[in-house]
Amino acid sequence: MDKIYYQELVNKYMPKVPKIKKGLKAFLCGGLIGASSELLARLLQIIFKMSLNNSYLWVGIILVLGTAILTGLGIFDNLVKTYEAGLIIPTTGFSHSVISGSMDGHKEGVIIGIAPSMFKLCASVIVSGVAASFILSIIGWFIYA
């Protein structure tokens, strides 16, 4: 079987993905998360008389905690199936990956199962973040020193 014929077979039987529809759903979902986060930050600022920076910190905490709870209850997985990248890319995705990993390893116990499994899915994000921070710190040190 040559490569061209194989590619034609793959294209024939591969399900068609509605890219525009999926992209629009992800865009709207991510935008809704961003807009509601901004609204929540402003409400926290008004109701609790906190600074804007502190209200943003609390919004981050609320998003991570809410995602962790919804993941533990099994609700967030159903939302991800519907909205995909719109939910996974923001901070909620990181929280979801940590909690999902810990739920996968709960049968082996805390030390051997939960602790290592928590960072199985998100280790690349942590390593990338630390590496990028280090590189940008060095660049900033050269620029501003």
PyMOL commands that set and color helices and strands:
alter all, ss='L'
color gray80, all
select helices_A, chain A and resi 3-13+19-47+52-72+75-83+85-88+91-104+106-108+110-118+123-144
alter helices_A, ss='H'
color red, helices_A
deselect
rebuild
show_as cartoon
